[in-house]
């Protein structure tokens, strides 16, 4: 009887990056005002995590993970190519904190990222199962591609599992 090699790999998602993987791996990133968009296919246990810095690309397509409005379509395309089933994809959102002390323009970055993510996912009819957004603290998130759960840490403390 053969046994599968199920070594768990933790894949880091850089700022303005997008990574994809499958069970039993996990995807991790550190978020401030950026929003972490997690898409997961319940049927195939494939997932993708974007670390989007800004809400709209305004035609800039060189780095799709940098912007919410280019990250989500890129993630869906990537998941589709890996065999994910569109009807089984769900979303979770994290981040979007108010990290900047200053004018109202800088304070709105996190909020705009959250709102654009919610708007696009609603338009694409992708259910948002959970959110851990807003506030004024950075977060480290770990997205388990086996269960679809996201562990949220602020500092060294686990504050939520969504």
C-alpha positions, -999 to 999 in steps of 0.1 A, spaced: 0 0 0 15 33 -11 14 64 12 12 99 0 38 124 10 17 150 27 44 175 39 27 207 48 43 238 32 38 274 44 38 297 14 45 334 21 26 360 2 46 392 -3 31 427 -3 13 432 -36 16 395 -43 -7 366 -50 0 330 -43 -20 298 -48 -18 263 -34 -37 233 -23 -42 211 7 -23 205 30 -4 237 24 -11 271 40 -7 307 27 5 334 51 10 372 50 13 403 72 -14 430 67 -18 466 77 -40 488 56 -36 463 28 -64 437 24 -59 400 24 -84 384 0 -86 346 4 -105 325 -22 -110 288 -15 -126 260 -35 -145 238 -10 -146 209 -35 -109 207 -45 -93 225 -15 -74 248 -38 -69 284 -26 -54 317 -34 -44 347 -12 -38 382 -24 -21 410 -5 -37 440 -22 -23 474 -13 -48 497 -31 -84 494 -43 -81 503 -80 -55 497 -107 -66 525 -131 -50 506 -160 -18 495 -143 -17 457 -149 20 448 -144 14 437 -108 -22 423 -104 -17 416 -67 -11 452 -59 -48 462 -66 -81 447 -54 -98 451 -88 -70 433 -107 -62 407 -80 -96 391 -78 -100 382 -115 -64 370 -116 -70 348 -86 -102 333 -101 -83 326 -133 -54 309 -114 -78 288 -94 -97 278 -125 -65 266 -142 -57 245 -111 -91 227 -114 -111 247 -89 -149 247 -95 -162 283 -98 -195 274 -80 -176 261 -50 -154 291 -44 -159 312 -13 -141 342 1 -128 356 34 -113 391 40 -88 403 65 -68 435 71 -78 470 59 -66 486 91 -63 524 96 -25 524 100 -17 560 91 -18 590 113 -24 619 90 -49 634 65 -82 618 57 -69 606 24 -43 582 39 -68 571 66 -92 559 40 -68 534 23 -78 504 44 -116 512 42 -114 517 4 -96 483 1 -123 466 22 -152 482 3 -138 474 -31 -132 438 -22 -167 434 -8 -182 451 -39 -164 430 -64 -171 397 -46 -208 406 -44 -209 414 -81 -191 381 -89 -216 363 -66 -187 348 -45 -200 345 -9 -179 362 18 -180 337 46 -161 357 72 -142 390 77 -116 403 102 -112 438 89 -107 474 101 -93 485 134 -59 501 137 -35 471 142 -16 450 117 -24 413 115 -6 382 105 -29 357 88 -24 320 80 -49 305 55 -51 267 59 -60 252 25 -72 219 40 -99 234 61 -104 269 45 -99 285 80 -78 316 86 -60 321 118 -56 358 127 -28 371 150 -23 406 163 12 407 178 19 372 191 -17 366 202 -42 346 181 -73 368 182 -96 349 158 -101 319 136 -124 326 108 
